[in-house]
Amino acid sequence: MDSFAELMRKRRSVRSYLDKPVPCDDIRAVLEAARLAPSARNRQPWHFVVVTDERRRSKLAEICGQQQFVAEAPVVVVAVATESERIMTCDIPAYPVDLSIAVTQMILAAAERGLGTCWIGYFDQEEAAKFMQIPDDHKIFTVLPLGYPADEPVDKERRPLADMVSFEVFGGSREGTK
Ligand SMILES: Cc1cc2nc3c(=O)[nH]c(=O)nc-3n(C[C@H](O)[C@H](O)[C@H](O)COP(=O)(O)O)c2cc1C
């Protein structure tokens, strides 16, 4: 089994999937990873719809701006925020934080099982919500295809650590700010 560090290095967005079913136990393990995620005040403001029907996956791909790989994946998990109003004391909305953690845990649990995913943020909320029969006060957070990758991993570019870390105060150097 990969170490956690290795998993994070290997994980990538997968945009091409094999026509190979995902075992139910693996789907369940991926959902369980979301269930265990931390959330503000432990509200767990999420719901996950597992879509396997081929016609429904095709329609979802269409709603996601014709991203055909969404239909190619044998499973599509639609992550739904069940609370979209709450703002934390720190002035940050709670649901995007909570849902992001839950979905990230799903993505890593999938990667651990050799399964690929791709976070989809490009979709028409109104059309998707209607198609998925989402209650009015809920919001689709992301659409997540899940399946065995059909392509080879490509190296991902990331900004260097030195560009994104400072010390003691924003922009402070390691030598201190004095
Ligand atoms: C919030 C969010 C929205 C995204 N939306 C899309 C999308 O609609 N379509 C897509 O192909 N990839 C989407 N991605 C994947 C990113 O393009 C990808 O994570 C990024 O290029 C880094 O590549 P990697 O995931 O392979 O490391 C999204 C990722 C995030 C986190």
The ligand as a MOL file (V3000), in Angstrom:
LIG
                    3D

  0  0  0     0  0            999 V3000
M  V30 BEGIN CTAB
M  V30 COUNTS 31 33 0 0 0
M  V30 BEGIN ATOM
M  V30 1 C -12.5740 23.2630 -7.6890 0
M  V30 2 C -12.0470 22.5040 -8.8990 0
M  V30 3 C -12.7680 22.5180 -10.0760 0
M  V30 4 C -12.3040 21.7820 -11.1840 0
M  V30 5 N -13.0730 21.7050 -12.3230 0
M  V30 6 C -12.6480 20.9400 -13.3620 0
M  V30 7 C -13.4790 20.7430 -14.5020 0
M  V30 8 O -14.6200 21.2200 -14.5980 0
M  V30 9 N -13.0050 19.9690 -15.4990 0
M  V30 10 C -11.7720 19.3600 -15.4370 0
M  V30 11 O -11.4000 18.6650 -16.3950 0
M  V30 12 N -10.9800 19.5030 -14.3680 0
M  V30 13 C -11.3890 20.2630 -13.3240 0
M  V30 14 N -10.6070 20.3660 -12.1920 0
M  V30 15 C -9.3050 19.6770 -12.1310 0
M  V30 16 C -8.1270 20.6480 -12.2070 0
M  V30 17 O -7.9950 21.1140 -13.5270 0
M  V30 18 C -6.8660 19.9180 -11.7270 0
M  V30 19 O -7.0170 19.5550 -10.3710 0
M  V30 20 C -5.6010 20.7570 -11.8770 0
M  V30 21 O -5.3280 21.0370 -13.2290 0
M  V30 22 C -4.3680 20.0600 -11.2790 0
M  V30 23 O -4.1790 18.7870 -11.8740 0
M  V30 24 P -4.1850 17.4530 -11.0020 0
M  V30 25 O -5.5300 17.3330 -10.3350 0
M  V30 26 O -3.9600 16.3330 -11.9800 0
M  V30 27 O -3.1000 17.5720 -9.9740 0
M  V30 28 C -11.0720 21.0750 -11.0910 0
M  V30 29 C -10.3590 21.0660 -9.8860 0
M  V30 30 C -10.8480 21.7470 -8.7940 0
M  V30 31 C -10.0970 21.6570 -7.4860 0
M  V30 END ATOM
M  V30 BEGIN BOND
M  V30 1 1 1 2
M  V30 2 1 2 3
M  V30 3 2 2 30
M  V30 4 2 3 4
M  V30 5 1 4 5
M  V30 6 1 4 28
M  V30 7 2 5 6
M  V30 8 1 6 7
M  V30 9 1 6 13
M  V30 10 2 7 8
M  V30 11 1 7 9
M  V30 12 1 9 10
M  V30 13 2 10 11
M  V30 14 1 10 12
M  V30 15 2 12 13
M  V30 16 1 13 14
M  V30 17 1 14 15
M  V30 18 1 14 28
M  V30 19 1 15 16
M  V30 20 1 16 17
M  V30 21 1 16 18
M  V30 22 1 18 19
M  V30 23 1 18 20
M  V30 24 1 20 21
M  V30 25 1 20 22
M  V30 26 1 22 23
M  V30 27 1 23 24
M  V30 28 2 24 25
M  V30 29 1 24 26
M  V30 30 1 24 27
M  V30 31 2 28 29
M  V30 32 1 29 30
M  V30 33 1 30 31
M  V30 END BOND
M  V30 END CTAB
M  END
